[in-house]
Amino acid sequence: MTAMEELGARERAVLAMERRGFAGPGAKERAIREQLGLAPVRYYQLLNALLDDPRALAHDPVTVNRLRRVRETRRDDR
C-alpha cells in the first residue's frame, strides 16, 4: 500500500475508538471529546464516511463490516 492509499491518523483513531467497549451512558461521547478532540456529531460524520472508504475496509475489515451491518439494519428499520 502506498502512502496515498493509507488512512490518516485521525481515521485510524476513529476506527480504533469503534473497536473499544464503553461502560455506561455518555462514556463514549466523553472519550470522543477527550481523546480525539472531536464533537460527537463530527465523529459520527467521519465514521459514516469511513464505512464507505475502501482504505478503511482494508485497514480494519472486521470493524468496518460490523458497522456496515449495523448501519444497514438501522436503514432497513426506518
Order of alpha helices (4+ residues) and beta strands (2+ residues): alpha-alpha-alpha-alpha-alpha
